[in-house]
């Protein structure tokens, strides 16, 4: 009886060795008995574990990079929002100053301290400056401020 079991076991040895050689994808969830034995003896599980660890590390690195990119995009958005807020404030200050200058020009005309020609010329200057100020070009915005300041200077001497 022992010899019968021994012969049976000896007959299984070649099959186990063949299974070990054929175990290329050692996934414990899809392995049968012989594939499992082959993976265990042929370092298949260790190779699969190493592959999975490499994939995990790569995915972690990608996730970290994505987080860094998201943080950089958020910083850029905050900077852009700050720039827009500053530009709006600059434009509003310009408009307020323009409105005050128009009011001052109207008062000067009523008081007959300036001629209607000077008044029209000054309004044209303000209108041109307004168009320049609404531009997104910094040079044009600077020119608008310069024209406005020149008009303020002119009016201050009247």
VOLOKE-530926 format. One record per atom (N, C-alpha, C): residue number from 0; residue in one letter; atom name; x, y, z. Coordinates in pm, whole numbers, plus 50000, padded with zeros to 5 digits. Each point is the difference from the previous one (the first is absolute). Layout:
   seq   type   atom       x       y       z
   NUM      a     CA       X       Y       Z
...
***
This chain:
   seq   type   atom       x       y       z
     0      x      N   50081   49883   50000
     0      x     CA   49919   50117   50000
     0      x      C   50086   50125   50000
     1      x      N   50107   49996   50080
     1      x     CA   50090   50113   50000
     1      x      C   50065   50017   49863
     2      x      N   50032   49892   49937
     2      x     CA   50065   50012   49871
     2      x      C   49903   50058   49897
     3      x      N   49869   49971   50017
     3      x     CA   49901   50055   49907
     3      x      C   49996   50153   50014
     4      x      N   49999   50049   50122
     4      x     CA   49999   50145   50024
     4      x      C   50131   50063   49953
     5      x      N   50108   49928   50022
     5      x     CA   50128   50052   49959
     5      x      C   50008   50011   49848
     6      x      N   49949   49895   49931
     6      x     CA   50001   50005   49854
     6      x      C   49912   50115   49950
     7      x      N   49890   50018   50067
     7      x     CA   49909   50109   49961
     7      x      C   50067   50136   50019
     8      x      N   50070   50015   50109
     8      x     CA   50069   50124   50028
     8      x      C   50113   50023   49899
     9      x      N   50071   49893   49968
     9      x     CA   50108   50011   49903
     9      x      C   49942   50038   49864
    10      x      N   49881   49951   49969
    10      x     CA   49934   50035   49874
    10      x      C   49958   50147   49997
    11      x      N   49974   50058   50115
    11      x     CA   49960   50140   50006
    11      x      C   50118   50096   49990
    12      x      N   50118   49957   50032
    12      x     CA   50118   50086   49999
    12      x      C   50023   50062   49862
    13      x      N   49996   49925   49892
    13      x     CA   50021   50064   49869
    13      x      C   49891   50104   49968
    14      x      N   49878   49972   50042
    14      x     CA   49893   50096   49974
    14      x      C   50022   50129   50080
    15      x      N   50049   49985   50121
    15      x     CA   50028   50117   50082
    15      x      C   50113   50082   49938
    16      x      N   50100   49934   49950
    16      x     CA   50111   50070   49936
    16      x      C   49954   50070   49872
    17      x      N   49914   49934   49925
    17      x     CA   49946   50063   49879
    17      x      C   49915   50121   50037
    18      x      N   49924   49988   50104
    18      x     CA   49916   50112   50044
    18      x      C   50088   50116   50044
    19      x      N   50110   49970   50062
    19      x     CA   50091   50106   50043
    19      x      C   50058   50072   49881
    20      x      N   50028   49926   49895
    20      x     CA   50055   50063   49881
    20      x      C   49895   50079   49923
    21      x      N   49874   49959   50009
    21      x     CA   49896   50066   49922
    21      x      C   49936   50118   50074
    22      x      N   50035   50021   50123
    22      x     CA   49937   50108   50078
    22      x      C   50066   50133   49965
    23      x      N   49944   50067   49901
    23      x     CA   50056   50128   49959
    23      x      C   49930   50115   50071
    24      x      N   49870   49991   50013
    24      x     CA   49924   50106   50067
    24      x      C   49954   49946   50134
    25      x      N   50070   50034   50104
    25      x     CA   49971   49944   50132
    25      x      C   49903   50091   50075
    26      x      N   49874   49984   49967
    26      x     CA   49897   50075   50069
    26      x      C   49928   49904   50093
    27      x      N   50013   50019   50131
    27      x     CA   49940   49906   50094
    27      x      C   49849   49988   49983
    28      x      N   49937   50100   49946
    28      x     CA   49855   49996   49982
    28      x      C   49958   49910   49884
    29      x      N   50092   49972   49910
    29      x     CA   49968   49920   49882
    29      x      C   50089   49876   49987
    30      x      N   50059   49959   50107
    30      x     CA   50094   49887   49993
    30      x      C   49931   49873   50049
    31      x      N   50028   49891   49930
    31      x     CA   49954   49870   50048
    31      x      C   50112   49938   50084
    32      x      N   49984   49880   50040
    32      x     CA   50096   49937   50089
    32      x      C   50139   49994   49938
    33      x      N   50009   49955   49877
    33      x     CA   50131   49982   49939
    33      x      C   50066   50135   49967
    34      x      N   49920   50095   49955
    34      x     CA   50056   50132   49973
    34      x      C   50050   50062   50129
    35      x      N   49922   49982   50107
    35      x     CA   50041   50053   50131
    35      x      C   50131   49939   50046
    36      x      N   50013   49870   49982
    36      x     CA   50125   49933   50039
    36      x      C   50114   50051   49911
    37      x      N   49972   50014   49870
    37      x     CA   50102   50048   49907
    37      x      C   50043   50142   50035
    38      x      N   49903   50085   50034
    38      x     CA   50034   50137   50036
    38      x      C   50081   50005   50128
    39      x      N   49966   49914   50094
    39      x     CA   50072   49998   50127
    39      x      C   50144   49955   49981
    40      x      N   50019   49897   49920
    40      x     CA   50134   49946   49984
    40      x      C   50081   50076   49896
    41      x      N   49935   50066   49908
    41      x     CA   50073   50070   49894
    41      x      C   50013   50149   50022
    42      x      N   49980   50047   50121
    42      x     CA   50009   50143   50035
    42      x      C   49901   50088   49924
    43      x      N   49895   49940   49950
    43      x     CA   49899   50076   49927
    43      x      C   49928   50101   50088
    44      x      N   49971   49960   50123
    44      x     CA   49932   50093   50090
    44      x      C   50089   50119   50036
    45      x      N   50130   49971   50019
    45      x     CA   50092   50109   50032
    45      x      C   50010   50097   49881
    46      x      N   50004   49946   49880
    46      x     CA   50006   50085   49882
    46      x      C   49872   50083   49986
    47      x      N   49887   49936   50024
    47      x     CA   49872   50073   49992
    47      x      C   49996   50109   50107
    48      x      N   50047   49968   50120
    48      x     CA   50002   50099   50107
    48      x      C   50091   50116   49963
    49      x      N   50114   49971   49943
    49      x     CA   50093   50106   49959
    49      x      C   49936   50087   49891
    50      x      N   49933   49936   49905
    50      x     CA   49933   50075   49893
    50      x      C   49891   50089   50057
    51      x      N   49920   49945   50090
    51      x     CA   49893   50079   50060
    51      x      C   50055   50115   50085
    52      x      N   50110   49975   50070
    52      x     CA   50063   50107   50078
    52      x      C   50051   50111   49909
    53      x      N   50059   49963   49887
    53      x     CA   50048   50099   49904
    53      x      C   49884   50083   49945
    54      x      N   49891   49930   49965
    54      x     CA   49882   50071   49951
    54      x      C   49943   50093   50107
    55      x      N   49996   49954   50122
    55      x     CA   49948   50082   50110
    55      x      C   50086   50125   50019
    56      x      N   50131   49982   49998
    56      x     CA   50090   50114   50016
    56      x      C   49985   50100   49886
    57      x      N   49984   49949   49878
    57      x     CA   49981   50087   49884
    57      x      C   49868   50077   50013
    58      x      N   49895   49932   50040
    58      x     CA   49870   50067   50017
    58      x      C   50005   50104   50112
    59      x      N   50072   49971   50105
    59      x     CA   50016   50098   50108
    59      x      C   50074   50124   49950
    60      x      N   50105   49976   49919
    60      x     CA   50076   50110   49945
    60      x      C   49913   50084   49906
    61      x      N   49919   49934   49918
    61      x     CA   49908   50072   49911
    61      x      C   49899   50081   50080
    62      x      N   49947   49942   50107
    62      x     CA   49903   50070   50083
    62      x      C   50063   50122   50066
    63      x      N   50122   49985   50046
    63      x     CA   50071   50112   50062
    63      x      C   50024   50111   49897
    64      x      N   50039   49961   49880
    64      x     CA   50021   50098   49893
    64      x      C   49869   50071   49966
    65      x      N   49892   49926   49996
    65      x     CA   49869   50060   49971
    65      x      C   49961   50098   50111
    66      x      N   50029   49966   50124
    66      x     CA   49972   50092   50111
    66      x      C   50085   50126   49988
    67      x      N   50126   49984   49964
    67      x     CA   50088   50116   49983
    67      x      C   49950   50088   49886
    68      x      N   49958   49937   49890
    68      x     CA   49947   50077   49887
    68      x      C   49873   50074   50039
    69      x      N   49915   49935   50077
    69      x     CA   49876   50064   50044
    69      x      C   50031   50118   50092
    70      x      N   50096   49984   50089
    70      x     CA   50038   50110   50089
    70      x      C   50058   50117   49921
    71      x      N   50082   49969   49900
    71      x     CA   50057   50107   49916
    71      x      C   49890   50071   49922
    72      x      N   49905   49924   49947
    72      x     CA   49888   50061   49927
    72      x      C   49917   50088   50092
    73      x      N   49981   49955   50123
    73      x     CA   49923   50080   50097
    73      x      C   50076   50129   50033
    74      x      N   50131   49992   50016
    74      x     CA   50080   50120   50025
    74      x      C   49993   50096   49883
    75      x      N   50011   49946   49878
    75      x     CA   49991   50085   49881
    75      x      C   49864   50067   49990
    76      x      N   49895   49927   50035
    76      x     CA   49866   50057   49997
    76      x      C   49987   50112   50103
    77      x      N   50057   49981   50117
    77      x     CA   49996   50104   50103
    77      x      C   50076   50124   49956
    78      x      N   50115   49980   49936
    78      x     CA   50078   50113   49950
    78      x      C   49922   50074   49892
    79      x      N   49938   49925   49910
    79      x     CA   49921   50062   49894
    79      x      C   49882   50076   50058
    80      x      N   49934   49942   50099
    80      x     CA   49886   50067   50064
    80      x      C   50045   50129   50068
    81      x      N   50115   49995   50064
    81      x     CA   50055   50119   50065
    81      x      C   50030   50108   49896
    82      x      N   50055   49959   49888
    82      x     CA   50031   50094   49892
    82      x      C   49872   50064   49945
    83      x      N   49898   49920   49984
    83      x     CA   49870   50052   49951
    83      x      C   49943   50098   50101
    84      x      N   50008   49967   50127
    84      x     CA   49949   50089   50105
    84      x      C   50075   50133   49998
    85      x      N   50132   49993   49987
    85      x     CA   50079   50124   49995
    85      x      C   49967   50083   49876
    86      x      N   49981   49933   49887
    86      x     CA   49967   50071   49876
    86      x      C   49862   50067   50011
    87      x      N   49906   49929   50060
    87      x     CA   49866   50059   50019
    87      x      C   50008   50123   50092
    88      x      N   50079   49990   50104
    88      x     CA   50015   50113   50092
    88      x      C   50065   50118   49929
    89      x      N   50103   49973   49919
    89      x     CA   50065   50107   49924
    89      x      C   49903   50066   49904
    90      x      N   49922   49919   49930
    90      x     CA   49904   50053   49905
    90      x      C   49890   50080   50070
    91      x      N   49955   49951   50115
    91      x     CA   49896   50073   50074
    91      x      C   50054   50134   50050
    92      x      N   50123   50001   50049
    92      x     CA   50061   50127   50044
    92      x      C   50013   50096   49883
    93      x      N   50036   49949   49883
    93      x     CA   50010   50083   49881
    93      x      C   49863   50059   49965
    94      x      N   49898   49917   50003
    94      x     CA   49864   50046   49967
    94      x      C   49952   50105   50101
    95      x      N   50032   49978   50127
    95      x     CA   49960   50098   50103
    95      x      C   50070   50134   49975
    96      x      N   50128   49994   49968
    96      x     CA   50075   50123   49973
    96      x      C   49946   50068   49875
    97      x      N   49965   49922   49898
    97      x     CA   49943   50056   49877
    97      x      C   49866   50069   50029
    98      x      N   49918   49937   50082
    98      x     CA   49871   50060   50034
    98      x      C   50020   50132   50073
    99      x      N   50097   50003   50091
    99      x     CA   50029   50124   50074
    99      x      C   50050   50108   49905
   100      x      N   50083   49961   49903
   100      x     CA   50050   50098   49903
   100      x      C   49887   50053   49911
   101      x      N   49909   49915   49959
   101      x     CA   49886   50045   49919
   101      x      C   49914   50100   50079
   102      x      N   49981   49967   50127
   102      x     CA   49923   50091   50085
   102      x      C   50071   50135   50013
   103      x      N   50131   49994   50022
   103      x     CA   50079   50123   50012
   103      x      C   49995   50080   49870
   104      x      N   50008   49931   49886
   104      x     CA   49991   50069   49870
   104      x      C   49864   50069   49983
   105      x      N   49896   49931   50039
   105      x     CA   49866   50059   49990
   105      x      C   49990   50126   50086
   106      x      N   50054   49994   50119
   106      x     CA   49997   50116   50089
   106      x      C   50080   50116   49942
   107      x      N   50115   49968   49941
   107      x     CA   50083   50104   49939
   107      x      C   49929   50067   49882
   108      x      N   49927   49923   49922
   108      x     CA   49925   50057   49887
   108      x      C   49889   50090   50054
   109      x      N   49931   49952   50102
   109      x     CA   49892   50081   50059
   109      x      C   50052   50130   50059
   110      x      N   50117   49991   50058
   110      x     CA   50061   50121   50058
   110      x      C   50070   50083   49894
   111      x      N   50000   49951   49878
   111      x     CA   50063   50067   49886
   111      x      C   50150   50021   50021
   112      x      N   50061   49904   50067
   112      x     CA   50145   50007   50020
   112      x      C   50075   49933   49885
   113      x      N   49928   49917   49922
   113      x     CA   50059   49941   49880
   113      x      C   49901   50018   49885
   114      x      N   50053   50000   49880
   114      x     CA   49915   50017   49882
   114      x      C   49937   49866   49962
   115      x      N   49902   50006   49915
   115      x     CA   49936   49876   49955
   115      x      C   50097   49916   49918
   116      x      N   50092   50064   49932
   116      x     CA   50103   49928   49924
   116      x      C   50093   49924   50095
   117      x      N   50042   50066   50107
   117      x     CA   50084   49933   50100
   117      x      C   49923   49884   50065
   118      x      N   49872   50025   50025
   118      x     CA   49915   49898   50061
   118      x      C   49993   49877   49908
   119      x      N   49971   50019   49871
   119      x     CA   49990   49890   49904
   119      x      C   50134   49927   49986
   120      x      N   50107   50076   49995
   120      x     CA   50133   49940   49989
   120      x      C   50030   49913   50122
   121      x      N   49962   50050   50118
   121      x     CA   50022   49925   50124
   121      x      C   49914   49874   50003
   122      x      N   49876   50011   49956
   122      x     CA   49912   49881   49995
   122      x      C   50056   49896   49902
   123      x      N   50050   50047   49886
   123      x     CA   50061   49907   49904
   123      x      C   50120   49930   50062
   124      x      N   50079   50074   50074
   124      x     CA   50115   49940   50069
   124      x      C   49953   49893   50099
   125      x      N   49894   50031   50077
   125      x     CA   49947   49903   50097
   125      x      C   49943   49877   49929
   126      x      N   49931   50021   49889
   126      x     CA   49944   49886   49926
   126      x      C   50110   49911   49943
   127      x      N   50103   50063   49946
   127      x     CA   50114   49922   49948
   127      x      C   50068   49924   50114
   128      x      N   50019   50068   50112
   128      x     CA   50063   49935   50116
   128      x      C   49915   49883   50049
   129      x      N   49868   50016   49998
   129      x     CA   49911   49891   50044
   129      x      C   50016   49878   49911
   130      x      N   50007   50022   49869
   130      x     CA   50018   49887   49908
   130      x      C   50133   49930   50026
   131      x      N   50103   50078   50021
   131      x     CA   50131   49941   50028
   131      x      C   50000   49925   50133
   132      x      N   49931   50056   50098
   132      x     CA   49999   49938   50134
   132      x      C   49929   49864   49998
   133      x      N   49903   49985   49912
   133      x     CA   49927   49873   49992
   133      x      C   50076   49892   49926
   134      x      N   50112   50036   49942
   134      x     CA   50082   49903   49928
   134      x      C   50073   49911   50101
   135      x      N   50030   49880   49958
   135      x     CA   50075   49908   50086
   135      x      C   50151   50018   49983
   136      x      N   50037   50095   49918
   136      x     CA   50141   50029   49975
   136      x      C   50049   50098   50107
   137      x      N   50105   49961   50071
   137      x     CA   50053   50085   50108
   137      x      C   50051   50134   49948
   138      x      N   50058   50000   49883
   138      x     CA   50053   50125   49944
   138      x      C   49886   50098   49969
   139      x      N   49890   49946   49948
   139      x     CA   49885   50086   49972
   139      x      C   49937   50052   50129
   140      x      N   49994   49914   50101
   140      x     CA   49945   50042   50129
   140      x      C   50088   50109   50062
   141      x      N   50131   49987   49985
   141      x     CA   50092   50101   50053
   141      x      C   49983   50132   49923
   142      x      N   49979   49990   49870
   142      x     CA   49977   50120   49919
   142      x      C   49871   50068   50042
   143      x      N   49897   49923   50031
   143      x     CA   49872   50056   50045
   143      x      C   50019   50076   50131
   144      x      N   50073   49941   50092
   144      x     CA   50025   50066   50129
   144      x      C   50081   50128   49978
   145      x      N   50093   49995   49906
   145      x     CA   50083   50117   49970
   145      x      C   49913   50113   49944
   146      x      N   49908   49967   49908
   146      x     CA   49910   50101   49944
   146      x      C   49909   50059   50109
   147      x      N   49952   49914   50086
   147      x     CA   49913   50046   50108
   147      x      C   50075   50093   50094
   148      x      N   50122   49962   50036
   148      x     CA   50082   50084   50088
   148      x      C   50034   50134   49935
   149      x      N   50023   50000   49869
   149      x     CA   50029   50125   49929
   149      x      C   49879   50092   50006
   150      x      N   49881   49942   49987
   150      x     CA   49878   50080   50007
   150      x      C   49980   50056   50141
   151      x      N   50028   49919   50101
   151      x     CA   49991   50047   50138
   151      x      C   50096   50115   50022
   152      x      N   50121   49988   49948
   152      x     CA   50099   50105   50012
   152      x      C   49952   50128   49932
   153      x      N   49945   49986   49881
   153      x     CA   49949   50116   49927
   153      x      C   49887   50069   50076
   154      x      N   49908   49921   50051
   154      x     CA   49885   50055   50072
   154      x      C   50039   50062   50133
   155      x      N   50106   49950   50059
   155      x     CA   50042   50055   50130
   155      x      C   50056   50141   49985
   156      x      N   50041   50037   49881
   156      x     CA   50055   50136   49978
   156      x      C   49892   50100   49959
   157      x      N   49878   49958   49987
   157      x     CA   49892   50091   49960
   157      x      C   49937   50067   50121
***
